[in-house]
């Protein structure tokens, strides 16, 4: 999985790249990736979402339980396989979203200058989004850029919360895995609504 060139200014980019990170890249991050793609609709041609894991075993298929939950939510699990987080992937992303704080921190450690203001947990970004940050801004790439910049400015004063993490459903019963999936879906839908305006 390669992106190519590092991200550039929104007015010259053809793609806005979002990287979703969890541990094994078989539960939380592929579920979020595929939900983003489905919910973005035609805007997914402009906002490219991919997922990786900090300890992923390359090529491992998406866990059956999470794949089934994704399908229930309208996403397509077909062909989802694990990839490992690398510094190059962080540097080539416009936005990095961790399932939990440990995943955000892993991305920042790999590329501190690049990721510090572009890395959030998924639920943290959803919590910090304010539509006024993109007031008068049109187009998904420009709106995403403005919303992320606003959230980054707000982060220091808004305080953190343990509710920003999504627990790993590995080995958990179905009802626990479903609750995790719903927390991901809520955050994805809030972010997508803001980006699409």
Secondary structure, 3 states (H helix, E strand, C coil): CCCCCCCCCCCCCCCEEEEEEECCCCCHHHHHHHHHHHHHHHHHHCEEEEEEECCCCCCCECCHHHHHHHHHCCCCCCCCECCECCHHHHHCCCEEEECCHHHHHHHHHHCHHHHCCCEEEHHHHHHHCCHHHHCCCCCHHHHHHHHHHHHHHHHHHHCCCHHHCCCCCCCCCHHHHHHHHHHHHHHHHHHHHHHHC
